[in-house]
Amino acid sequence: MKQLLLLVLCFFALANSQAQIVNIPDANFKAKLLEASSSNQIAEILNYGYDVIDYNYDGEIQVYEAEEVISLNLNFSEISDLTGIEAFINLEKLECRQNQISVLDLSQNTQLVELDMLWNNISNFNFSSLVDLEILSVGDPLIDIDLSQNLQLKNLYLASSSINSLDISNNVSLEMLRIIAPLISTLDLASNINLISLGLSNLNSLNSIDISHNTNLQVFDSSDVIFTSVDLSQNLNLVTFRCINGQLTALDLTNNALLEHVRCDNNFLTEIDISQNPLLQLLDITNNQITSLDASGNLAINSLRLNNNLISEIDVSQNQELYSLEVANNQLVSVDLSNNFLINFANISSNESLVYVNIKNGNIDELVQIFNNPNLETVCIDSNELSNGGVAIGPSVVPLSEYCTFIPGGDYNIISGYIIFDSDDNGCDTNDLSYPNLRLDISDGMDSGITFSNNAGEYTFYTNEGTYDIIPNIENPSWFSVSPSNVQIPFIDLNNTVNQDFCITPNGTHNDLEIVIVPIVAAQPGFDASYQIVYKNKGNQVLSGSVDFTYNDSVLDLISTSAVPDIQTPGNMSWNYADLNPFERRTIDVVFNVNSPMETPAVNIDDVLDFTAVINPISGDEIPNDNTFRLEQVVIGSYDPNDITCLESGTVAPEKIGEYLHYNIRFENTGTAPTSFVVVKDIIDGTKFDLSSFQVMHSSHDMATRITNSTVEFLFETLSLGPNEMGNIVFKIKTLDTLSVGDSVAQQAEIFFDFNFPIETNNAETSFQLLSIEDTRSTDSFVIFPNPSKDRVTIEANSTIESITLYDVQGRELSSISVNALIHLLDISNYRSGIYFLEVSSLSGNRLTQQLIKK
């Protein structure tokens, strides 16, 4: 009996178990349910999160298992039949997007809050039982939709090519509405006062839209619509407005102060006023007919897309948050991004009137496209911008310049001040002298730089964050005291300015003068040649004396001098000077006419003209070698007015290794209009020159000088140089003392006139050879050694010496002897220390002259 009862109970238990299995005829639907696990997001289980549905793992879905499910994601699962869904009575969210379902009955799923049934084959559906529905995504091939019972609906996405009307007047809770329905011709939103976001796409039949009642609206997003206007005057909370590919002819945003994003690309707008939208971050009005735009008040804007309009002027100098600018295919004449430090991308292509682009802003990581601008003349960039390839220009070659401004791009700090010489030994004050062309070195321990004070004694450094040491570098440092001797300036951030003056006082009594002869206009047979005698007091005492100048009177006719000589004889001129202050520089200009080949003596191309300048007093001068300067100038036929010359000539004696060489860089405006600035750049070869010895001697116009790494820049920042007007720079630099006989050094410069391509000068090469003077019309030569000498010197020639004549720097003959030998030993022990000249005459009739220094 007990066995029979047990058998009956087992039978009923088995039958009950079979009855609790949910009937799911669609294999793909069932497989999807069985696939659910904690590692995917197919099913969310009440109180357990994402997990398995078949938690007894019998390969079936029991009713009690279905009732535990509150969310199902069945998207993209090739399901055609959702029979069995009725068992999921506690389902709150169902996603069955893009399947093959044609019939869907959710009448038992009354707990549904969110439903996504897009892209199936459902043509009819009854929503009336889903009274708790809040989020709905629905579309084709549905031909009608009744949402009158879905009073809790907050979010509706409708994409249908069949539905021609939509009544949402009962859905007053609606907050988000997105419609893609080309047949809908009217849309009444008056009841939807809680609407926050409205999206309208492809409403090709909707001629107008009224959103005046939707005062809570924050997002209006439309595309491919045909209405020509939209009234936003009541939408004070609007944050985003988009009308893409529309028919708008006008747009009034003056009441929308909270707007952050506006996109109205591909419309018919002729103007837009964004002055009342201070929070605006993005503006896209690509492909309209806008002629002007004022964004000066939109300080938060970071992206401007203005391609394909009629804009002729754009000022973004106030938009410092801007990181993207697109202004291709407009009528712009210039684009200036120098104040836009955050700019990351810019497209400035296809502006036929574009002449000037400035992207010098301190940001070298930007990507800038500047294509197809046929009239573009200049692109101003940061000095190291080209190295990253971020600037794309074409197809024509356009000058790239960093000199549109002479301050760095972006943010920086400024250190500036004056160099003052305490001439009356009572402390530096406004009555004292400025110190021009004083070198100052700066370093933060990693990077270093050099600048020079200008003619007013003023200097400026531009720096980043860090701690900077500044040290004045005087040519004769032991002769002066500098206060402070060095200074350390810390910067923890940017946009700071520090003023630091330096006061220089004499230390002891030291006399030191220097002089140099600078050719200004080249010597050509039959033409005028001009020269400038530059002399300077490098000592610490006020000096008076004379400047003596000798030249070959037989081949040069004096035309003029800027100062009347105090003494003048054929081939000699002397000027007295008085009260030459320490660091003071003065000049004397001299113009000669060079004999032509038809005159006697004739001057031909490649002849050498000899000039000597001496500044006195030599006695007591602590560095007498630079009191005398000899210029051996080669006569030329034609010349480039923009050149560089080593004033010691192309060959110098080995004794000059490790000593100063003097260079003159000439520049001339060969254009038809005055310049606005001129820059001369010279890259120093650090393997042959000692950059620490670099000194500026003279410039024709006021300039600033800076050195970065091995690049020297002479900046004439405001130089208005008229057509055919000239200028020049004279500097000196020591060669390394490690060079050897036979080695050569060279200098070459680039000259920038405004924004034009730089003019490259010649390569001024100088070699160190055993000292000899060769007349270019003969093979005779001789050498003097040792030179300098205290007592005796040897003169050795390659042809028989007839006579030797000794002259002082005034050109006065001191002695003359007959030799008739190849070698002669000359005693000079009875002569005073100074500069002399030896003239050697050969039996062949040639006369050669060489400078001799008596120690």
KAHU-V123259 format. One record per residue. SS is DSSP state (a for helix, b for strand, c for the rest). PHI is phi in whole degrees, -180 to 180 (999 if undefined). BURIAL is I if it has 16 or more other C-alpha atoms within 10 Angstrom, else O. Layout:
ss: <SS & SS>
phi: <PHI & PHI>
burial: <BURIAL & BURIAL>
This chain:
ss: <c & a & a & a & a & a & a & a & a & a & a & a & a & a & a & a & a & a & a & c & b & c & c & c & c & c & a & a & a & a & a & a & a & a & a & c & c & c & c & c & c & c & b & b & b & c & c & c & b & b & c & c & c & c & c & c & c & c & c & c & c & b & a & a & a & a & c & c & b & b & b & b & b & c & c & c & c & c & c & c & c & c & c & c & a & a & a & c & c & c & c & c & b & b & b & c & c & c & c & c & c & c & c & c & c & c & c & c & c & c & c & c & c & b & b & b & c & c & c & c & c & c & c & c & c & c & c & c & c & c & c & c & c & c & b & b & b & b & b & c & c & c & c & c & c & c & c & c & c & c & c & c & c & c & b & b & b & b & b & c & c & c & c & c & c & c & c & c & c & c & c & c & c & c & c & b & b & b & b & b & c & c & c & c & c & c & c & c & c & c & c & c & c & c & c & c & b & b & b & b & b & c & c & c & c & c & c & c & c & c & c & c & c & c & c & c & c & c & b & b & b & b & b & c & c & c & c & c & c & c & c & c & c & c & c & c & c & c & c & b & b & b & b & b & c & c & c & c & c & c & c & c & c & c & c & c & c & c & c & c & b & b & b & c & c & c & c & c & c & c & c & c & c & c & c & c & c & c & c & c & c & b & b & b & c & c & c & c & c & c & c & c & c & c & c & c & c & c & c & c & c & c & b & b & b & c & c & c & c & c & c & c & c & c & c & c & c & c & c & c & c & c & c & b & b & b & c & c & c & c & c & c & c & b & b & b & c & c & c & c & c & c & c & c & b & b & b & c & c & c & c & c & c & c & c & b & b & b & c & c & c & c & c & c & c & c & b & b & b & b & b & c & c & c & c & c & c & b & b & b & c & c & c & c & c & a & a & a & c & c & b & b & b & b & c & c & c & c & b & b & b & c & c & c & c & c & c & c & c & c & c & c & b & b & b & b & b & b & b & b & b & c & c & c & c & c & c & c & c & c & c & c & b & b & c & c & c & c & b & b & b & b & b & c & c & c & c & b & b & b & b & b & c & c & c & c & c & b & b & b & b & b & b & c & c & b & b & b & b & b & b & b & b & c & c & c & a & a & a & b & b & b & b & c & c & b & b & b & b & b & b & c & c & c & c & c & b & b & b & c & c & b & b & b & b & b & c & c & c & c & b & c & b & b & b & b & b & b & b & b & b & c & c & b & c & c & c & b & b & b & b & b & b & b & b & b & b & c & c & c & c & c & b & b & b & b & b & b & b & b & b & c & c & c & c & b & b & b & b & b & b & c & c & c & c & c & b & b & b & c & c & b & b & b & b & b & b & b & b & b & c & c & c & c & b & b & b & b & b & b & b & b & b & b & c & c & c & c & c & c & c & c & c & c & c & c & c & b & b & b & b & b & b & b & b & b & c & c & c & c & b & c & c & a & a & a & a & b & b & b & b & b & b & b & c & b & c & c & c & c & c & c & b & b & b & b & c & c & c & c & b & b & c & a & a & a & c & c & c & b & b & b & b & b & b & b & b & b & c & c & c & c & c & c & c & c & c & b & b & b & b & b & b & c & c & c & c & c & b & b & b & b & b & b & b & b & b & b & b & c & c & c & c & b & b & b & b & b & c & c & b & b & b & b & b & b & c & c & c & c & c & c & c & c & c & b & b & b & b & b & b & b & b & b & b & c & c & c & c & c & c & c & c & b & b & b & b & c & b & b & b & b & b & c & c & c & c & c & b & b & c & c & c & b & b & b & b & b & c & c & c & c & c & c & c & c & c & c & c & c & c & b & b & b & b & c & c & c & b & c & c & b & b & b & b & b & b & b & b & b & b & b & b & b & b & b & b & b & c & c & c & c & b & b & b & b & b & b & b & b & b & b & b & b & b & b & b & c & c & c & c & c & c & b & b & b & b & b & b & b & b & b & c & c & c & c & b & b & b & b & b & b & b & b & c>
phi: <999 & -63 & -67 & -67 & -63 & -64 & -64 & -65 & -62 & -64 & -63 & -67 & -65 & -65 & -64 & -66 & -63 & -65 & -71 & -86 & -79 & -76 & -79 & -130 & -71 & -80 & -62 & -68 & -64 & -65 & -63 & -64 & -65 & -73 & -78 & -57 & -157 & -74 & -92 & -130 & -120 & -76 & -133 & -108 & -101 & -55 & 72 & -123 & 74 & -72 & -163 & -73 & -91 & -82 & -83 & -97 & 53 & -101 & 80 & -129 & -110 & -80 & -59 & -66 & -72 & -64 & -70 & -84 & -86 & -114 & -150 & -132 & -116 & -113 & -61 & 56 & -119 & 58 & -86 & -113 & -142 & -102 & -56 & 110 & -66 & -64 & -76 & -89 & -73 & -102 & -64 & -107 & -139 & -132 & -119 & -134 & -67 & 52 & -124 & -123 & -76 & -110 & -128 & -139 & -116 & -116 & -64 & -90 & -99 & -74 & -88 & -60 & -110 & -134 & -139 & -124 & -124 & -64 & 57 & -125 & -114 & -86 & -99 & -136 & -155 & -104 & -93 & -63 & -80 & -94 & -73 & -95 & -62 & -116 & -128 & -139 & -123 & -148 & -170 & -52 & -92 & -56 & -103 & -153 & -145 & -121 & -114 & -66 & -95 & -96 & -73 & -91 & -60 & -115 & -135 & -126 & -118 & -124 & -128 & -146 & -98 & -112 & -70 & -112 & -151 & -146 & -108 & -122 & -66 & -83 & -93 & -73 & -85 & -59 & -114 & -129 & -135 & -129 & -126 & -125 & -156 & -67 & -94 & -73 & -106 & -135 & -149 & -101 & -112 & -62 & -85 & -93 & -74 & -94 & -62 & -107 & -132 & -127 & -122 & -130 & -135 & 55 & -91 & -73 & -109 & -89 & -84 & -154 & -144 & -115 & -120 & -67 & -86 & -94 & -73 & -91 & -62 & -112 & -128 & -119 & -131 & -129 & -152 & 55 & -117 & -113 & -70 & -95 & -153 & -148 & -92 & -107 & -64 & -96 & -97 & -72 & -96 & -64 & -109 & -127 & -130 & -129 & -143 & -98 & 56 & -110 & -121 & -63 & -109 & -153 & -152 & -110 & -112 & -66 & -94 & -107 & -71 & -93 & -59 & -118 & -133 & -132 & -128 & -133 & -72 & 63 & -130 & -128 & -72 & -108 & -156 & -153 & -112 & -115 & -68 & -100 & -120 & -68 & -94 & -60 & -111 & -131 & -132 & -124 & -125 & -58 & 59 & -132 & -128 & -69 & -104 & -154 & -150 & -110 & -112 & -64 & -93 & -98 & -71 & -91 & -67 & -121 & -143 & -122 & -118 & -124 & -57 & 59 & -133 & -121 & -75 & -106 & -149 & -141 & -117 & -115 & -65 & -90 & -93 & -77 & -89 & -65 & -120 & -144 & -136 & -125 & -133 & -66 & 58 & -126 & -122 & -68 & -98 & -148 & -135 & -120 & -111 & -66 & -101 & -105 & -71 & -98 & -56 & -113 & -146 & -146 & -118 & -120 & -84 & 57 & -112 & -63 & -93 & -67 & -115 & -140 & -131 & -120 & -120 & -83 & -138 & 84 & -104 & -99 & -100 & -74 & -110 & -126 & -109 & -133 & -103 & 55 & -120 & -64 & -105 & -64 & -107 & -148 & -123 & -95 & -133 & -71 & -58 & -108 & -70 & -66 & -66 & -97 & 68 & -83 & -105 & -111 & -128 & 176 & -80 & -80 & -84 & -124 & -62 & -107 & -135 & -100 & -104 & -65 & -133 & -110 & -118 & -66 & -79 & 82 & -90 & -163 & -109 & -124 & -118 & -145 & 173 & -123 & -105 & -124 & -102 & -78 & -72 & -105 & 56 & -131 & 92 & -73 & -149 & -68 & -86 & -87 & -86 & -81 & -115 & -80 & 58 & -81 & -83 & -126 & -103 & -131 & -155 & -109 & 95 & -120 & -108 & -137 & -156 & -139 & -137 & -126 & -68 & -85 & -63 & -90 & 81 & -96 & -132 & -148 & -119 & -113 & -134 & -99 & -69 & 133 & -110 & -115 & -99 & -118 & -130 & -66 & -123 & -89 & -62 & -117 & -64 & -74 & -89 & -136 & -111 & -117 & -127 & -74 & -69 & -157 & -140 & -117 & -122 & -94 & -129 & -94 & -152 & -113 & 66 & -115 & -129 & -124 & -103 & -139 & -92 & -127 & -110 & -114 & -127 & -66 & -122 & 81 & -120 & -140 & -103 & -160 & -119 & -142 & -146 & -151 & -105 & -117 & -72 & -99 & -117 & -60 & -86 & -129 & -57 & 85 & -116 & -77 & -125 & -121 & -139 & -129 & -92 & -112 & -131 & -146 & -96 & -95 & -86 & -115 & -122 & -70 & -126 & -134 & 176 & -142 & -117 & -108 & -136 & -120 & -155 & -87 & -66 & -73 & -117 & -128 & -105 & -68 & -100 & -163 & -137 & -75 & -132 & -70 & -63 & -79 & -134 & -146 & -133 & -55 & 83 & -141 & -140 & -141 & -121 & -84 & -131 & -139 & 55 & -80 & -73 & -53 & 73 & -78 & -124 & -131 & -136 & -132 & -99 & -134 & -124 & -122 & -103 & -87 & -55 & -89 & -63 & -90 & -91 & -125 & -67 & -79 & -118 & -119 & -58 & 83 & -66 & -115 & -98 & -109 & -131 & -137 & -125 & -132 & -110 & -110 & -84 & -87 & -63 & 87 & -76 & -77 & -131 & -71 & -58 & -93 & -80 & -125 & -135 & -114 & -112 & -109 & -104 & -83 & -75 & -123 & -90 & -123 & -153 & -89 & -69 & -109 & -149 & -130 & -134 & -84 & -71 & -83 & 84 & -82 & -136 & -131 & -72 & -58 & -62 & -82 & -61 & 84 & -106 & -72 & -112 & -107 & -127 & -120 & -107 & -106 & -141 & -140 & -79 & -92 & -85 & -110 & -134 & -63 & -82 & -105 & -163 & -137 & -130 & -118 & -119 & -135 & -96 & -85 & -79 & -69 & -84 & -131 & -116 & -95 & -63 & -67 & -95 & -60 & -138 & -82 & -101 & -166 & -143 & -70 & -134 & -63 & -150 & -113 & -125 & -139 & -128 & -124 & 56 & -110 & -100 & -100 & -123 & -104 & -111 & -97 & -70 & -129 & -77 & -95 & -99 & -71 & -55 & 69 & -82 & -124 & -151 & -157 & -134 & -122 & -138 & -132 & -154 & -85 & -82 & -70 & -78 & -88 & -71 & -127 & -58 & 98 & -72 & -134 & -128 & -148 & -135 & -143 & -127 & -115 & -119 & -107 & -102 & 54 & -101 & -75 & -57 & -67 & -93 & -88 & -79 & -65 & -100 & -83 & -104 & -129 & -115 & -99 & -131 & -56 & -65 & -154 & -115 & -113 & -71 & -66 & -102 & -148 & -104 & -68 & -157 & -150 & -128 & -119 & -153 & -73 & -149 & -72 & -146 & -92 & -134 & -124 & -131 & -103 & -111 & -125 & -122 & -95 & -142 & -60 & -83 & -87 & -153 & -129 & -122 & -107 & -122 & -88 & -70 & -83 & 86 & -82 & -74 & -102 & -161 & -149 & -133 & -89 & -123 & 58 & -157 & -83 & -132 & -145 & -101 & -110 & -92 & -120 & -65 & -86 & -96 & -72 & -62 & 156 & -105 & -135 & -132 & -104 & -107 & -109 & -107 & -100 & -63 & -78 & 99 & -88 & -123 & -123 & -123 & -141 & -75 & -128 & -110 & -97 & -72>
burial: <O & O & O & O & O & O & O & O & O & O & O & O & O & O & O & O & O & O & O & O & I & I & I & I & O & O & O & I & I & I & O & I & I & I & O & I & I & O & O & O & I & I & I & I & I & O & O & O & O & I & I & I & I & I & O & O & O & O & O & I & I & I & I & O & I & I & I & I & I & I & I & I & I & I & I & O & I & I & I & I & I & I & I & I & I & I & I & I & I & I & I & I & I & I & I & I & I & I & I & I & I & I & I & I & O & I & I & I & I & I & I & I & I & I & I & I & I & I & I & I & I & I & I & O & I & O & I & I & I & I & I & I & I & I & I & I & I & I & I & I & I & I & I & I & I & O & I & O & I & I & I & I & I & I & I & I & I & I & I & I & I & I & I & I & O & I & O & I & I & I & I & I & I & I & I & I & I & I & I & I & I & I & I & I & I & I & I & O & I & O & I & I & I & I & I & I & I & I & I & I & I & I & I & I & I & I & O & I & I & O & I & I & I & I & I & I & I & I & I & I & I & I & I & I & I & I & I & I & I & I & O & I & O & I & I & I & I & I & I & I & I & I & I & I & I & I & I & I & I & I & I & O & I & I & I & I & I & I & I & I & I & I & I & I & I & I & I & I & I & I & I & I & O & I & I & I & I & I & I & I & I & I & I & I & I & I & I & I & I & I & I & I & I & O & I & I & I & I & I & I & I & I & I & I & I & I & I & I & I & I & I & I & O & I & O & I & O & I & I & I & I & I & I & I & I & I & I & I & I & I & I & I & I & I & I & I & I & I & I & I & I & I & I & I & I & I & I & I & I & I & I & I & I & I & I & I & I & I & I & I & I & I & I & I & O & I & I & I & I & I & I & I & I & I & O & I & I & I & I & I & I & I & I & O & I & O & O & O & O & I & I & O & I & O & O & O & O & I & O & I & I & I & I & I & O & O & O & I & I & I & I & I & I & I & I & O & I & I & I & I & I & I & I & O & O & O & O & I & O & O & O & I & I & I & I & I & I & I & I & I & I & I & I & I & O & O & O & O & I & I & I & I & I & I & I & O & I & I & I & I & I & O & I & I & O & O & O & I & I & I & I & I & I & I & O & O & O & O & I & I & O & I & O & O & O & O & O & O & O & O & I & O & O & O & O & O & O & O & O & I & I & I & I & I & I & I & O & O & O & I & I & I & I & I & I & I & I & I & I & I & I & I & I & I & I & I & O & I & I & I & I & I & I & I & I & I & I & I & I & I & I & I & I & O & O & O & I & I & I & I & I & O & O & O & I & I & I & I & O & O & O & O & O & O & I & O & O & O & O & O & I & I & I & I & I & O & O & O & O & I & I & I & I & I & I & O & I & I & I & I & I & I & I & I & I & I & O & O & O & O & O & O & I & I & O & I & I & I & I & O & I & I & I & I & I & I & I & I & O & O & I & O & O & I & I & I & I & I & I & I & I & I & I & I & I & O & O & O & O & O & I & I & I & I & I & I & I & I & I & I & I & I & I & I & I & O & I & I & I & I & I & I & I & I & I & I & I & I & I & I & O & O & O & I & I & I & I & I & I & I & I & I & I & I & I & O & O & I & I & I & I & O & I & I & I & I & I & I & I & O & O & O & I & I & I & I & I & O & O & O & O & I & I & I & I & I & I & O & I & I & I & I & O & O & O & I & I & I & I & I & I & I & I & I & I & I & O & O & I & O & O & O & O & I & I & I & I & I & I & I & I & I & I & I & I & O & I & I & O & I & I & I & O & I & I & I & I & I & I & I & I & I & O & I & I & O & O & O & O & I & I & I & I & I & O & O & I & I & I & I & O & I & I & I & I & I & I & O & I & I & I & I & I & I & I & I & I & I & I & I & I & O & O & O & O & O & O & O & I & I & O & O & I & I & O & O & O & I & O & O & O & O & I & I & I & I & I & I & I & I & I & I & O & O & O & I & I & I & I & I & I & I & I & I & I>
